Amino acid sequence: MSKCLATIGKKRKSLKDTRKHVVGWAVFTQATRTGHDWSKTCSLIGNMTATLAVQRLAGVSGALAVAAGAYGAHGFRRSDRDDYLKELFETANKYHFLHSLALLGAARCRKPALAGGLLTAGMGLFCGALYHQAITGDPSLSKLAPYGGTMLIAGWAAIAI
């Protein structure tokens, strides 16, 4: 990105000075001879980098949700935990899955970093508190769940704007 910002306003004398910058999966060829507006290119590069990061985060989050769902389905014995803790775990897992998919949508919205950050923080607080209580039986982190839920709502709103 710094190379891109350094080229704003500078003009190349020939196509020989054409440069390629690789950002994530995208390759942008810079040829200022045509009078290209570099501020738009640099803005696009920054947005694409955030989009790629949010998509990767969605993939990791989805994978963790699958692993947590497998643990919830096979790790609990009926005699080990009561039905409430198992239900709590299943609720956390459903929200984890749903909001991992929402992260994919966040990657395509106008402000992917904002929406992705809110959804990730919301999943961490809401689902994390429920997972913790379901696995350990300790309700001490359950007071964080409402804050996480609020962040999830804000994340959905950020996707919408």
Backbone hydrogen bonds, N-H to C=O, Kabsch-Sander energy under -0.5 kcal/mol:
donor,donor_aa,acceptor,acceptor_aa,energy
5,L,1,M,-2.6
6,A,2,S,-2.1
7,T,3,K,-1.0
7,T,4,C,-0.7
8,I,5,L,-1.0
10,K,7,T,-1.1
17,D,14,S,-1.3
18,T,15,L,-1.6
19,R,30,Q,-1.2
21,H,28,F,-1.5
23,V,21,H,-0.6
23,V,26,A,-2.2
26,A,23,V,-1.9
28,F,21,H,-1.8
28,F,26,A,-0.5
29,T,27,V,-0.5
30,Q,19,R,-2.9
30,Q,28,F,-0.6
31,A,29,T,-0.7
34,T,31,A,-1.4
35,G,32,T,-2.5
38,W,36,H,-1.0
40,K,37,D,-0.7
41,T,37,D,-1.1
42,C,38,W,-2.8
43,S,39,S,-1.8
44,L,40,K,-2.1
45,I,41,T,-2.4
46,G,42,C,-2.3
47,N,43,S,-2.1
48,M,44,L,-2.5
49,T,45,I,-2.1
50,A,46,G,-1.9
51,T,47,N,-2.3
52,L,48,M,-2.5
53,A,49,T,-2.1
54,V,50,A,-2.4
55,Q,51,T,-2.3
56,R,52,L,-2.2
57,L,53,A,-2.4
58,A,54,V,-2.3
59,G,55,Q,-1.9
60,V,56,R,-2.4
61,S,57,L,-2.7
62,G,58,A,-2.5
63,A,59,G,-2.1
64,L,60,V,-2.4
65,A,61,S,-2.2
66,V,62,G,-2.0
67,A,63,A,-2.2
68,A,64,L,-2.7
69,G,65,A,-2.4
70,A,66,V,-2.3
71,Y,67,A,-2.2
72,G,68,A,-2.6
73,A,69,G,-2.2
74,H,70,A,-2.2
75,G,71,Y,-3.3
80,D,77,R,-1.1
81,R,77,R,-1.6
86,K,82,D,-1.5
87,E,83,D,-2.5
88,L,84,Y,-2.5
89,F,85,L,-2.2
90,E,86,K,-2.3
91,T,87,E,-2.2
92,A,88,L,-2.3
93,N,89,F,-2.5
94,K,90,E,-2.3
95,Y,91,T,-2.3
96,H,92,A,-2.3
97,F,93,N,-2.5
98,L,94,K,-2.6
99,H,95,Y,-2.4
100,S,96,H,-1.5
101,L,97,F,-1.9
102,A,98,L,-1.7
103,L,99,H,-1.3
104,L,100,S,-0.8
104,L,101,L,-0.6
105,G,101,L,-1.2
106,A,102,A,-2.3
107,A,103,L,-1.6
108,R,105,G,-1.2
109,C,106,A,-1.0
115,A,111,K,-2.3
116,G,112,P,-2.5
117,G,113,A,-2.2
118,L,114,L,-2.4
119,L,115,A,-2.5
120,T,116,G,-2.3
121,A,117,G,-2.6
122,G,118,L,-2.6
123,M,119,L,-2.5
124,G,120,T,-2.4
125,L,121,A,-2.5
126,F,122,G,-2.9
127,C,123,M,-1.0
128,G,123,M,-1.3
129,A,125,L,-1.6
130,L,126,F,-1.9
131,Y,127,C,-3.3
132,H,128,G,-2.6
133,Q,129,A,-2.2
134,A,130,L,-2.5
135,I,131,Y,-2.5
136,T,132,H,-2.7
137,G,132,H,-0.5
137,G,133,Q,-2.0
138,D,132,H,-0.5
141,L,138,D,-0.5
142,S,139,P,-1.5
144,L,141,L,-2.1
145,A,142,S,-1.0
148,G,144,L,-2.1
149,G,145,A,-2.6
150,T,146,P,-2.1
151,M,147,Y,-2.1
152,L,148,G,-2.1
153,I,149,G,-2.1
154,A,150,T,-2.4
155,G,151,M,-2.3
156,W,152,L,-2.2
157,A,153,I,-2.2
158,A,154,A,-2.3
159,I,155,G,-1.6
160,A,156,W,-1.6
161,I,157,A,-1.5
